Each structure stands twice: as C-alpha cells, then as structure tokens.
Amino acid sequence: MSLLSPRLDLKVAQKQILTPGLVQMVTVLQLNRLELKEMITQEIVKNPVLEEATEEGEEVTPEELLPLLEAEPDNDPADRQILEAAVLNESGSVDGNAGDVAINGSVFADAEETAATVTGPESAPSATSDPLETPAAADPFDEIDFGSFFDDYLDPGYKSPASESVEKPSFETFLSAPETLGDYLRKALSMSLVPDRVRDAAESIIGNLDDDGYLSASLEEIAAAGEHSIEEVEQGLKAVQALEAGVAARDLRECLLLQLESMNGKGGVAWQIVSSHMRLLEMRQFKELARVLGRPMEHIEVAVNMIRHLNPRPGLRYSGAGARVIEPDVYLIKDGDDYIIQMNDEEVPQLRLNVQYRRMLDRENGATKEVRDYVRERYSSAIQLMKNIEQRKQTILKVCQAIVRRQTEFLSSGIEYLKPMMIKDVAEEVGVHPSTVSRAVASKYAHTPQGVFELRYFFSEAVQGPSGSFTPLLLLKRKVKKMIEEEDRSKPLTDERITALLEAGGINVTRRTVAKYREDMKIPSTHQRRLRE
C-alpha cells in the first residue's frame, strides 16, 4: 500500500506568451484608416492622459515620464497591520466618526472612497496638522443647489440659457436607413386583411427568408417553431408571396413562376417552359422546346426573352450590400521617375500626453499611492499605444516601398504589367514575419496612378511554365476570360482547348486548373455556352 506524500517537482518549459502590448500592436497593425480613427477616438475617451494634439497647449514627452513610470515598492500587508496596531496603541482610541487611521500623515481610507477620490495639492494635509484630527462637519445646507431647486420646482415661465441645457439631436438621426426586405414585407403585411393566426405565421415566414428572398426553412419546421398549424403556415406563405413577386419561393422554378403569375402569364409559353422544361431552357435547346410545345420558334424566342428579364434573386434589391466606404490608407504619387509614398493621416487624431496628470506622479503634490499608481498605469498604456501606432505606420511604409520596387511597371503602364509577388518574399525583404505583412496589407487601399487598389491586389503567385513563371495568377484568369469572350458561340472553346492555347503561349496549366479558374469567374461550361440555332 503506497502512501501519498506531497513533493515539489520542477520542470523547464518554453512557452510563447503574448503580452498585452504585443496583442495591441498586432491589433493596431491590421486596422485600416477608418478603423484606426475610431479606435483612437475611443482610447481618448477611455484614457484621461491621452488627448488630441493641437498647435496650442503644453505637453509632456514620453522621455520625461520614463523615470516616473517605475512602479513604487509596495509595503507588505503584515507591515501595514503592525503600523496600524502601533498607532492604535499610541493613541489609545480610534475616532469612530472618522472611520480611518492616520499613519505618518497619510490616511488609510475605505477602498471605495480611495478609488473614487483624487487628492490634489490643495487638499493635502499640512505637516503641522494633527493626523487624527477630525475635520469639521460640513453644513448640509451648503450642499443644496438652490438655483437648480427654484428652476425646477418654482418655474416662473422663463429660464435663462445658463439654467437650461438642451441636448440637440445628433446628425445621425437625420440620415435615412436603408429599408430591408423584412421591413418592406412587414409593412405591407400590416396593411393586408388576414386573420391574426395567419398573420403570425406570415411573420414567421418573413423571419426565415434569406438575402435573396428565398424561404430557408421548410413549412413543417416553421410550424413547429412558431406553434402554427400546417394550414396556417400555407396560408401565411401565400400571403407573403402576394406581397412581392417572387419572394418566399422555395426554389428557382417557383420564384420564376410567381413572377410570371404576377404578370398574368400563367399558362402561357413562358409559364410552360419554366414549369416543365427548365432543363431544355438551361441547355438552350430552343428547337426542342418548339417541338415539344408545338409552338413556332418566334413564340419560343419571345418566351425566352421574357424569362431572361425575370429576377432570380428578388430579395437583393432590398437586402443587397450597400456601398462600401473606401478611403486610401496610402498614396503612391509619381514624381518624375520615382514614387513618393505618403500615409493618409488626414482626420486621424494625432495623440499627445496631457501634462496636467504629470504633477500627480510627484509625492510632494499630495496624491495618494493609489492615484499615483493609476496615473502611472494610464501613462504607460498611452505611451504603448502611441508606439504601436507609429510601428504600424513604419511597417506599412516599408511594405509599400517593397511593392513600389517590384511593381514599378504596373504603376507606370497598367495591369498588363503586373508581376507575381509573394508575401513571404516581401517579408524577407522588409525583415518581418509573413503574418506581419499579411496584417499590414489587410483591408487597406492604396491610391496609385492606375486607380485605387487593395494592397492585397499586388500579391499573386506565379504560374508554371517558361513564360508562365512571370505571369501572375490574376492575369492568367484574365487571359482565360478574354479567350471565352472572343470565342465563336456556335463552337465554344473547351477547357482542353484553352489549356492547349495557354501551353502554346508558354503557360503550363492542367485542364482541371482551367476549369477551376472558369468556375471561380462564374463562367458556364462549354455545353451551356453553346448557342444552338
């Protein structure tokens, strides 16, 4: 029988720990200009020692604060208790009204009072005052704001501007918000005459529509989740489908049929094609459609043209993504044969350290240790943020310098001269980790002589082959797209034929790779592109 005995084991382990400063540096680096501006504004609000730099006003430099930012030695709690006991023995009693014990001219107050009170130079105790002397009780009438009292309760009918503070509405309240698909349907449903139970089911259906306007859940799931009957859900579905043509469909076929029905096209040639012959329509078998439906080609062409004008995604006009706000983070300005790289710092607050809090770091000014520690921590946090912002700026500038050196021909002549460029190559040139370069170019844009481009746009891997080693992937996709756009629609190019044409130009790719590029660009297959007479 073995007995458990306590023992101490020492192990050596190597761990990678991210300090708060390093985490903040990584976070700041991947912010674009708009996000950085918002982040700085929030930090100014949270950190009292940070302020926006202006031409006027006194400021303190980080170098002046470094000697004062070292943490003060903290007395051991046991020593503190001994000092308190010594004062109690000497005084013989404690003033119960004061609630604090004075030791060497300082006061140990309650934790909440200490944290909420900042002692300034004016309120510091004098060297000759008795540390246990109880302050005189304040007159309670002095704490009453009689001016505010009479303004609020004895209103004479007029208030001066000084006594009345009117909060004006913000500018955002005057901006119009885009109407979503759900907002539009709920507004239209509120004006429809339907039973309450059916209206509730219709509300559940509206809540299950995706951005394209299609129903993303089955009727059984909606009935079970909303405690509706199947009949109520079916009636609610018809009510929602009547609000907007094509909305609340369960597939493309139903979406198109709903739109044709709203145009009084039910039973027509277009209706018959969508209802029963979608496969022939996808394959562009127009002659076969004419034979199956027993209609002349003129009728088929009119019906197909009508179907082409239907909207396969009726919800996008309400739920589509709004316009993106893009502001360049960097300007690449051509100056003769060289390029000037300039950061876009316009409207980005420039930070500085407030000099007023500098005085609270001196013991002679009467600030308590808690106050000094708090100010010291705020100054350290502010200096760290300013260093990280400057580090972000320098990293982006170095990455842009590498981009300019490698993409000079593109900046001068256009996209056809874009060269392959890998993130790891730029990272080695700059002297940082590839992840640092990846964060530096994330969601950031550069204004160039060729237009505004995302910094990631300049990074593209090379394609294999004698000539392909100098061809970036982006240009290869453009070549494939251009070949397909210029093909004979009666004899479209196959993926094998495109592969052969690229190999003839010195670019070695496989048929599978060409098919993948074509699918990435949303280009139909050869069979679907073929124009049949």
Rosetta blueprint (number, residue, H / E / L):
1 M L
2 S L
3 L L
4 L L
5 S L
6 P L
7 R L
8 L L
9 D L
10 L L
11 K L
12 V L
13 A L
14 Q L
15 K L
16 Q L
17 I L
18 L L
19 T L
20 P H
21 G H
22 L H
23 V H
24 Q H
25 M H
26 V H
27 T H
28 V H
29 L H
30 Q L
31 L L
32 N L
33 R H
34 L H
35 E H
36 L H
37 K H
38 E H
39 M H
40 I H
41 T H
42 Q H
43 E H
44 I H
45 V H
46 K H
47 N L
48 P L
49 V L
50 L E
51 E E
52 E E
53 A L
54 T L
55 E L
56 E L
57 G L
58 E L
59 E E
60 V E
61 T L
62 P H
63 E H
64 E H
65 L H
66 L H
67 P H
68 L H
69 L L
70 E L
71 A L
72 E L
73 P L
74 D L
75 N L
76 D L
77 P H
78 A H
79 D H
80 R H
81 Q H
82 I H
83 L H
84 E H
85 A H
86 A H
87 V H
88 L H
89 N H
90 E H
91 S H
92 G L
93 S L
94 V L
95 D L
96 G L
97 N L
98 A L
99 G L
100 D L
101 V E
102 A E
103 I E
104 N L
105 G L
106 S E
107 V E
108 F E
109 A L
110 D L
111 A H
112 E H
113 E H
114 T H
115 A H
116 A H
117 T L
118 V L
119 T L
120 G L
121 P L
122 E L
123 S L
124 A L
125 P L
126 S L
127 A L
128 T L
129 S L
130 D L
131 P L
132 L L
133 E L
134 T L
135 P L
136 A L
137 A L
138 A L
139 D L
140 P H
141 F H
142 D H
143 E H
144 I L
145 D L
146 F H
147 G H
148 S H
149 F H
150 F H
151 D H
152 D H
153 Y H
154 L L
155 D L
156 P L
157 G L
158 Y L
159 K L
160 S L
161 P L
162 A L
163 S L
164 E L
165 S L
166 V L
167 E L
168 K L
169 P L
170 S L
171 F H
172 E H
173 T H
174 F H
175 L L
176 S L
177 A L
178 P L
179 E L
180 T L
181 L H
182 G H
183 D H
184 Y H
185 L H
186 R H
187 K H
188 A H
189 L H
190 S H
191 M L
192 S L
193 L L
194 V L
195 P L
196 D H
197 R H
198 V H
199 R H
200 D H
201 A H
202 A H
203 E H
204 S H
205 I H
206 I H
207 G L
208 N L
209 L E
210 D L
211 D L
212 D L
213 G L
214 Y E
215 L E
216 S L
217 A L
218 S L
219 L H
220 E H
221 E H
222 I H
223 A H
224 A H
225 A H
226 G H
227 E L
228 H L
229 S L
230 I H
231 E H
232 E H
233 V H
234 E H
235 Q H
236 G H
237 L H
238 K H
239 A H
240 V H
241 Q H
242 A L
243 L L
244 E L
245 A L
246 G L
247 V L
248 A L
249 A E
250 R L
251 D L
252 L H
253 R H
254 E H
255 C H
256 L H
257 L H
258 L H
259 Q H
260 L H
261 E H
262 S H
263 M L
264 N L
265 G L
266 K L
267 G L
268 G L
269 V H
270 A H
271 W H
272 Q H
273 I H
274 V H
275 S H
276 S H
277 H L
278 M H
279 R H
280 L H
281 L H
282 E H
283 M L
284 R L
285 Q L
286 F H
287 K H
288 E H
289 L H
290 A H
291 R H
292 V H
293 L H
294 G L
295 R L
296 P L
297 M H
298 E H
299 H H
300 I H
301 E H
302 V H
303 A H
304 V H
305 N H
306 M H
307 I H
308 R H
309 H L
310 L L
311 N L
312 P L
313 R L
314 P L
315 G L
316 L H
317 R H
318 Y H
319 S H
320 G L
321 A L
322 G L
323 A L
324 R L
325 V L
326 I L
327 E L
328 P L
329 D L
330 V E
331 Y E
332 L E
333 I E
334 K E
335 D E
336 G L
337 D L
338 D E
339 Y E
340 I E
341 I E
342 Q E
343 M E
344 N L
345 D L
346 E L
347 E L
348 V L
349 P L
350 Q L
351 L E
352 R E
353 L E
354 N E
355 V L
356 Q H
357 Y H
358 R H
359 R H
360 M H
361 L H
362 D L
363 R H
364 E H
365 N H
366 G L
367 A L
368 T L
369 K H
370 E H
371 V H
372 R H
373 D H
374 Y H
375 V H
376 R H
377 E H
378 R H
379 Y H
380 S H
381 S H
382 A H
383 I H
384 Q H
385 L H
386 M H
387 K H
388 N H
389 I H
390 E H
391 Q H
392 R H
393 K H
394 Q H
395 T H
396 I H
397 L H
398 K H
399 V H
400 C H
401 Q H
402 A H
403 I H
404 V H
405 R H
406 R H
407 Q L
408 T H
409 E H
410 F H
411 L H
412 S H
413 S H
414 G L
415 I H
416 E H
417 Y H
418 L L
419 K L
420 P L
421 M E
422 M L
423 I H
424 K H
425 D H
426 V H
427 A H
428 E H
429 E H
430 V H
431 G L
432 V L
433 H L
434 P H
435 S H
436 T H
437 V H
438 S H
439 R H
440 A H
441 V H
442 A L
443 S L
444 K L
445 Y E
446 A E
447 H E
448 T E
449 P L
450 Q L
451 G E
452 V E
453 F E
454 E E
455 L H
456 R H
457 Y H
458 F H
459 F L
460 S E
461 E L
462 A E
463 V L
464 Q L
465 G L
466 P L
467 S L
468 G H
469 S H
470 F H
471 T L
472 P E
473 L H
474 L H
475 L H
476 L H
477 K H
478 R H
479 K H
480 V H
481 K H
482 K H
483 M H
484 I H
485 E H
486 E L
487 E L
488 D E
489 R L
490 S L
491 K E
492 P L
493 L L
494 T L
495 D H
496 E H
497 R H
498 I H
499 T H
500 A H
501 L H
502 L H
503 E H
504 A H
505 G L
506 G L
507 I L
508 N L
509 V L
510 T L
511 R H
512 R H
513 T H
514 V H
515 A H
516 K H
517 Y H
518 R H
519 E H
520 D H
521 M L
522 K L
523 I L
524 P L
525 S L
526 T H
527 H H
528 Q H
529 R H
530 R L
531 L L
532 R L
533 E L
